[in-house]
Amino acid sequence: MLLSLAILSAASLAAIAYSANAPLIRATFDLTEVEVGAIASCIYIGAAASSIASGRLTDSLGSGAVLAMSMLALALGVAISATAPLPVIFFLGLAVAGLGYGAVNPPTNVLANPDSPRHRGLSMSIKQSGIPLGGILAGILVPTVAATTGWRWSMVIPIVACIALAIVSSRLQRAQRPDRDVIGASPARVRIRLPHAYAFGFLMAGIQVAIFIFLALYLVDARGFDASRAGSALALLLVGGLVGRPAWGWVSDRLHHERVRVLQMAALLSATFLVILPLVDDSLLIVVLLGIGLCSVGWNGVYLTLITEAVPVRLIGSTTGMALLLVNLGAVVVPPREPSRIASAALRALLVLQRTPGTRRFFLDEREVRRDRALKDNRRRRRADAFARKAGQLAEKAARAVRIS
């Protein structure tokens, strides 16, 4: 689990370093607002391209080899973008880095997935805490180094981290390929359906990445923050995510029959904090940023737990690869839109999912659950009645045999 946590932290450090440096990168290449949003889009386009292949390679080759290749791809992509003389080369480097970024999750999901459903949510969420942890490091270290040496030299930090972890991952012994056909799920009262889970991840990932990309710019342009203070605010939001992921995972383990409901609650609270963000003054901004991080960034571990519980163990890599393809596509679609409209559009989408009958397309309806329980109870009663009849018949035969004798 520690290796998975470190690898996700390094991948997140590399990706979010661009967000922390967004004002400086914008000035260097004279980027428009849409082009700034396309920074994240290029990373997630690359990630979408590699997610499914990474999952299949994880199921066939093992986690160590895939993790080493993904870390080297990240380091190469960051190096290309950091030395790029032209915007087109810069964006090409982002796409290469995205290939590595998208490849890290399927193998780390396999490494961090325990057998017991009572610990799965917390384990997966601690592993996923690497993303906000890397973001915190990016928000604190990268702007500080960039202020003295320039943003290009500040990107040496994620390059060194990725190369070091590639070396460690290459020495990881390949685990035996799982052959079990058992589904990892506990007997949940409400099960998530994979196609609808993919759609949910698409939506929530788009919101999360939009927040990552435009928060620093929003604080600089609308609230008058300097680049260093805006980076610290981004780090503060990610502290909420760092706390939120294991917290939601722990709650979902306590309610492992109801993980879907936990995920719904995180989404609803995320929408609430997003709506009040532009309404609060600077004195309450800390609370709102922590709340956004807690919910808008903290949902991911529970989501991946639900995905891994929906399929046989031997298919976790490829299934989470497909889930991450949709997650990365969501990250591509949302950010390039006008930033001022992202929160309201995301809020409307979330409220539609929470408040209308369409939610039943995402999660099994409670009436279906009650009907399933009733069918199971009827089967048990029929078996009990059949057993009682057979026992009665045997008793009658035994009584006749005694009378005859």
N, C-alpha and C positions, 0 to 999 in steps of 0.2 A: 504493500500500500504506500510506503514512503517513497518508493521510486515513482509510482504513478503520480503521487502528489507533486514531487519535484519536477517531473516532466511537464505536467499541465501548468505548473507555475512558470516554467521557462517559456512554454509556448504562449501563454498569456502575456508574459513580460514582453515578448517580441511583438505581439499583435497590438497591445495597448500602448506600447511606446510611441506608436504613430499617433494615437489619439492625444497623448500627453504633449507631443511635439506639434500638434496640428496647427497652432497659430504660426510657429516658425516655419513649418513646411509650406504653409499657404503663402507666406511672404517670399520664400526662396523661389518657388516656381510660379508665383502670381496666379494661384488657383482660385477658381470661383467657388461658391458655396456648394454647388452640385459636385464639383470635382473633389472637394474635401470629403463629401459623403462617399464618393467613389473610392476613397482610400480603403475603407472597410469593405466595400463591395468587391474590390479586386482580391483582397485576402480571402473572402468567403466564396468567391467564384472558384478560386483554386482549391479551397477546402471542400466545396461541393464536388469538384471533379475527382478528388482522391478518397472520399469517405467510403464509398461502396467497395472500391478496390482494396482499400486498407482493411476493411472488415473481412473480406474473403481471404486475403493474405494472412491475416491473423489466425483464422480458422485452419489454414493449411500449413503455414510456416512457423507459427508461434509468435509470441508477443515481442521477444527481444530484437529480432531482426527488423521487424516493422518499426519499432520505436527508434532504433538507431538510424534507419533511413529517413524517418520523419524529422528527427532532430537535425540531421545534416542538410535536408532540404530547407528547413527553416533558417539555418545559419547562412546558407548560400543566398536565399532570397533577400534576407536583411542586408547582407553585404552588397548585393547588386543595387538595391534601392538607396542605401546610404552613400554610395559612390556615384550615383547616377548624375550625369551632367544635364540630362533633358527629362521633362516630365514623362515621356513615353517609356524611357528606360526605368524610371522610378516605378511606374505602375506595373511594368513587366516584372520587376523584382518583387513587388507585392504579391503578384499571382504565384510566383515560385514559392514564396514564403507560405502562401495559402495552401499549397500542396502538402507541405509538411504539417501545417496547423490542422488540417482536416484528417490527417492520418493518425493522430495521437490518441483519439478517444476510443476506438474499438479495442486496441490492445490493452489500454489501461482499464477498460471496463472488464475485460477478462481477468486481469490480474487482481482487481479489487473486489470481485464478486464472491462473497462467502456463500456457504451452503445454507445457512440458517436464514429464513426470512425475517427473523426477529432482530437481526443485526445488519441486514442488507441495506436498508435505507441509510443508516448512519455511515456505513462503510463507503458506499457509493458517494454520499454527500461530502464526506471528508476528502475523498479523492477529488471531487469536483471543486472543493474549496481552493484547489490550486489555481483556478482561473482568477478569482478575485484576489488571491494572495499575490499572484504575478502582477495583477493590475495595481495593487497597492505599491509594490516595489517600483513599477513603472512610473506611477504618479509621484513618488517621493524622489527616486534616484535620477530618472531620466531628465526632467526639467532642470534639476539642480546642475547636473553635468552639462546640459545643453546651454545653460546660461553663461557658463565660463568657457566652454570649448566649441560650442556650436552643436546643432542637433545631429549632424552627421557622425561626429565622434561619440556622441552619447549612445549611438546604436551598437557600439562595440560591446556594451554590457550584455544585451541578449545574445549576441553572436558567441561570446565566450561561454555563456551558460549553456547554450544549445550544443556546442562542440563537446563540452565536458560530459554532458548527459548522454550524448551519442556514444562516447567511449564506454561509459558505464553500462548502457543498454546492450551494447554489442557483446558484453561478457555474461549477459543473463542467460542462464541455461534454459533451453526450451522445455516447457512443461509438456506432459503427455497430452495429446489432443483429446478433448473431452468427447466421449462417444455416447454419453447418456442422452436418452430421449426424454428424460423427465423434464417437465416444465418447472422452472424455478419458482413459480408463484405459490404463495400460501393460499388456502381456501378462501379467497376474498369474496366478500358479499357483493362488491361492485367491481367488475373487471373492466379494464380499459381495452378498447378495440384498436388494433394497430393502425389501420388507415386513419382513424380519427385522432389517435395519439400523434401521428405524424403531422396532421394539420394543426393541432394545438402547439406542438413544438415550433412549427413554421411561424406562427403568430408571435409567440412569446420571445423567440430568438430575435425576430425583427425589432421588437420593442427594446430588448436588452442592448443590442448593438447600436441602435439609434441613440440611446442614452449615452453609451460609451463615446460615440463619435462627436456628438453635438454638445455635450455638457460643458466641456472646456470653452468652446466657442460661445455658447450661451452666456456663461459667466463673464467672459471677457467683453462681449459686445453689449449685453443687456444690463449687467450689474457692475461693470467697470473693474473687474478683477484683473490683475496682471497674470502673465502666463504661469508663474510659479505658484501663485495662490490658487489659480484655477486647477492646476495639477494636484495640489493638496486636497481640494474639494473632491476631485475625482477619486483620489485615494480614500477619502472619507466615505464616499458612497460604496466603494469596494470593501471597506471594513464591514459595512452592513451586510454585503454579500458573503464575506468570509464567515461572519457569525451566522448568517441566515441559512447557509447550505447545511452545515451539521445540525442546526436547530430544527429545521424542517425535516431532515432525515431522522432525527431522534423522535420527533412527534409521529412521523409516519411508521416507525417501528413499533411504537406503543399502540398505534391504530393500524397495524399492517393489513387488517381486513378492509380498511377504508382509506387506502393511500390516495385514491382518486379524489376523495373529498378534501384531503389535505392540499392537494394540488390546486383544486378549485379555490380554496380559501386564499392561497398565496396569490393567485391571479387576481382575485377580487381586491385584496389589499393593495396590490401593485397598481391597479387602476385608480384607487382612491388617492394614493400618494402622488401619482402622476398629475392628477387633476388639480391638486392644491399647490404643486410646485411653483407655478408663476404667481400665486396669490399671496405667498408669505414674504415677510421682509427678511433681512439678513440675520436677524436675531434667532429666527426659527428655522433657518435654512439647514442647519446641522441636523436637526431632528428629521426633517423631510428627506434629506439625502440619505441618512441612515435607514429610514423606512423604505425608500426606493431600493436601496441596495439589498435590504433584508428580503424583499418580496420579488422585485423585478430581476434580481440576480440570484436570489437564493432558491429558486424553484427547480433548478436544473438537476440536482441529485435525486430528488424524488421522481422526477420525470424519467430519468434513465433507469431507476430502479423498477418502475412500472414496465418499461420496455423489456428489461432483462427477465422479468417475471412472466412475460407473455409468451416466451418461446422456449424450446429445449435448450439446454446448456450448450450443446455443440453448435448452435446457431446464433449465439449471443453476438459474436463478432460481426457477422454479415447483417444481422437485424439492426444492431445499433449503428452500423454503417449507413443503412438506408435511412434510419431516423435522423442521423447527422447530416445526410444529404438535404433533407427537407429543412432542418434547422439552419443550415448554411444558406440555402436558397432564401429563407425568410430574412436572414441577415443581409442578403444582397438586395432584396426587393424594397425594404422599408427605408434605409437611410438616405438614398439619393433624393427622396422627396423633400419638399419644403419643410425645414425643421420645425417651424411654428405649428404645422399641421399634424406632426407625428403623434404627439401626445393625445390630441383630441381624437384622431382616427383610431389609434390603438385603444383608447378608452371606450369608444363606441363599439369596436369589435369585441372587446372583453365583456362589456355589459350585455351585448347581444348573446354571447355564449352563456352568461350567468343567469339571465333573466327570462329567456324565451324558451319555448318548447324545443327549439333547435338543440339545446344542450343534450337532449336525449339521443341525438345522433352521435354524440361524442362518448356518452357513458350509458351503460345499461340502465333502463328505467327501473325504478323501485318495484313497479308492478311485475316486471319480468322476473326480478329477483324473488319476489314473494311467490310467483307462480312456480319457479324452479324449486323453491323450498317445499311448496305444497306437493309437487310431483314426487320429490324425494320422500316426504313423509308418507305419501300414499303407497309408494313401493315398499317402504319399511313395514307398514301395516299389513300389506298383502303377504309379505314374507312371513311375518309373525303369525297371521291367520293360517297360512298354509302349514307352518310348523305345528301350530296347535291342532289342526285337523289330523295331520299325520300322527302326532303323538296320541290323539284320541283313538284313532284307528288301531294303532299298535296296542293300546291298553285294552280295547275290546277283544282283539285277537288273543291277547294273553289271558283275559278272563274266560273266554270260551274254552281255551286249552285247559285251564284249571278245572272247569266244570266237567269237561269230557273225561278228564283223567280221574 
